[in-house]
Amino acid sequence: MATTSDIRNGMCIDLDGHYYFITEFLHVKPGKGAAFVRTKMKSVTTGRTLEKTFNAGVKIEEVRIERRPYQFLYLDDMGYNFMNQETFEQIPIAKELITGVDFLKEGDIVDVVSHAESETVLYAEVPVKVTLKVTYTEPGLKGDTATNATKPATLETGATVRVPLFINEGELIEIDTRDGSYQGRVKG
């Protein structure tokens, strides 16, 4: 058990059976009344942000979490199968627990965050920027670079993103996995 004086950014706590990461906190000691801690927390499962105020000295339950690199192996009816890079143990992870799953290809390394005591997987994060090959898009025309017009392009993972008109089939492009936005060409 920890108290409010132990609160720090990045700390994971159990609040009413749900896990939250502390993203911001502020110790407030008003001239009149008791001190308190104002926090902003992000839910581990839903990603929602919650603001909560704790009275000073209140006990909170800290949750020990671990981040480990896992390699994506294959997809089957059990889910997405990953291999621990240190122990070579293989585990399936449900699609809902993987952020940026549409941009995941075999062999990619992801960060898997798990509860330290129970070894329960909380979520898996695909790197923010990934390089993928365009497998299909309409051909671009010369001189189509003056406007900010975009066209759909299908990537090697099967995901569809919007790209500038000058991007052609077979090119490598960089994608932001948080929102699926085109970041630029990659020289390959």
C-alpha positions in Angstrom: 0.0 0.0 0.0 1.1 3.5 -0.8 -0.1 6.9 0.3 -0.8 10.1 -1.6 2.7 11.3 -0.9 4.1 8.4 -3.0 2.1 9.5 -6.1 4.3 10.2 -9.2 3.8 10.3 -12.9 3.7 6.9 -14.6 2.6 5.2 -11.4 -0.2 2.6 -11.9 -2.9 2.3 -9.2 -5.9 0.1 -8.6 -9.0 2.3 -8.1 -12.3 0.3 -7.6 -11.0 -2.7 -9.4 -9.8 -0.7 -12.5 -6.2 0.1 -13.3 -5.1 3.7 -14.0 -1.8 5.4 -14.9 -1.1 8.7 -13.2 -0.4 11.3 -16.0 -0.4 14.4 -13.9 -0.5 15.3 -10.2 -0.4 18.3 -8.0 0.0 18.5 -4.2 -2.2 21.3 -2.9 -1.9 22.8 0.6 -4.5 25.6 0.9 -4.1 28.2 3.6 -7.3 27.0 5.1 -8.3 23.3 5.4 -6.6 20.0 4.8 -4.0 19.3 2.1 -5.0 17.2 -1.0 -3.6 15.8 -4.2 -5.3 16.5 -7.5 -4.6 13.9 -10.2 -5.3 13.1 -13.8 -5.3 9.4 -14.6 -5.6 7.4 -17.8 -7.5 4.1 -17.7 -5.3 1.2 -18.8 -8.2 -0.7 -20.5 -10.3 2.1 -22.1 -7.8 4.9 -22.4 -10.2 7.4 -20.9 -8.9 10.2 -18.8 -10.2 10.7 -15.3 -9.6 13.6 -12.8 -9.7 12.6 -9.1 -8.8 14.4 -5.9 -7.4 12.5 -3.0 -7.1 13.8 0.6 -3.6 13.9 1.9 -2.4 10.7 3.6 -5.1 8.5 2.0 -3.9 5.0 1.2 -3.9 3.9 -2.4 -3.1 0.5 -3.9 -0.1 0.6 -6.3 -0.1 -2.0 -9.0 3.3 -3.3 -10.2 3.4 -3.5 -14.0 6.1 -4.7 -16.4 6.9 -3.8 -20.0 8.5 -6.4 -22.1 9.3 -6.7 -25.8 7.3 -9.4 -27.6 7.6 -10.4 -31.3 4.4 -10.9 -33.3 4.5 -14.4 -34.8 1.1 -15.1 -36.4 -2.7 -14.7 -36.2 -5.0 -17.7 -35.6 -8.4 -18.4 -34.0 -6.9 -17.9 -30.5 -5.8 -14.4 -31.3 -2.6 -12.7 -32.1 0.3 -14.9 -31.0 3.5 -13.2 -29.6 6.8 -14.5 -28.3 8.6 -13.1 -25.3 12.0 -11.9 -26.5 13.8 -13.0 -23.3 12.1 -16.3 -22.4 10.8 -17.4 -25.9 7.5 -18.2 -24.2 4.5 -17.8 -26.6 1.2 -16.1 -25.6 -2.0 -15.2 -27.5 -3.3 -11.6 -27.1 -6.8 -10.6 -28.0 -7.2 -8.0 -30.8 -9.0 -5.5 -28.5 -5.9 -5.3 -26.2 -3.5 -4.2 -29.0 -3.2 -0.5 -30.0 -2.5 0.0 -33.7 -3.3 -3.6 -34.5 -4.2 -2.7 -38.2 -0.5 -1.9 -38.8 1.0 -5.0 -37.2 2.9 -7.4 -39.5 4.7 -10.7 -38.7 8.0 -10.2 -37.0 7.2 -6.7 -35.5 8.3 -6.0 -32.0 5.7 -4.6 -29.6 5.7 -3.5 -26.0 3.5 -5.8 -23.9 2.4 -4.3 -20.5 1.3 -6.9 -17.9 0.4 -7.1 -14.3 3.5 -8.2 -12.4 1.9 -10.5 -9.9 -0.8 -12.2 -12.0 1.1 -12.0 -15.3 -2.2 -10.8 -16.9 -1.7 -8.9 -20.1 -3.2 -5.4 -19.8 -2.4 -4.2 -23.3 0.2 -4.3 -26.1 1.5 -1.2 -28.0 2.6 -1.2 -31.6 5.4 1.4 -32.1 4.1 4.9 -32.9 5.7 5.0 -36.3 6.0 2.0 -38.6 7.2 1.6 -42.2 4.9 -0.4 -44.5 4.8 -1.2 -48.2 1.9 0.1 -50.4 0.4 -3.0 -52.1 -2.4 -1.2 -54.0 -3.3 2.4 -55.0 -4.5 4.2 -58.1 -1.5 5.5 -60.2 -0.4 9.0 -59.5 -0.3 11.6 -62.2 2.6 13.9 -62.9 2.0 17.4 -61.5 -0.5 16.2 -58.9 1.6 17.5 -56.0 0.4 21.1 -55.9 -2.7 20.5 -53.8 -3.2 18.6 -50.5 -5.4 16.0 -52.2 -5.2 12.4 -51.0 -6.2 9.0 -52.3 -6.8 5.6 -50.5 -3.9 3.1 -50.4 -3.9 -0.5 -49.2 -0.8 -1.5 -47.2 0.8 -4.9 -46.8 -1.1 -5.5 -43.5 -4.4 -5.0 -45.3 -5.1 -1.6 -43.7 -6.3 1.3 -45.9 -4.9 4.8 -45.3 -5.0 8.1 -47.1 -1.8 9.1 -49.0 -0.8 12.0 -51.3 -1.5 11.6 -55.0 2.2 11.0 -55.9 2.6 7.8 -53.9 2.6 4.7 -56.1 2.4 0.9 -55.6 5.4 -0.7 -54.1 6.7 2.3 -52.2 7.6 2.3 -48.5 5.8 4.8 -46.4 5.8 5.8 -42.7 2.5 5.6 -40.8 1.5 7.0 -37.4 -0.2 4.0 -35.7 -2.2 6.2 -33.3 -4.4 7.6 -36.0 -3.3 5.9 -39.3 -2.0 9.1 -40.8 0.6 9.2 -43.5 4.0 10.7 -42.3 6.2 10.5 -45.3 8.1 8.3 -47.8 10.9 6.0 -46.7 13.9 5.5 -49.0 14.3 1.7 -49.3 
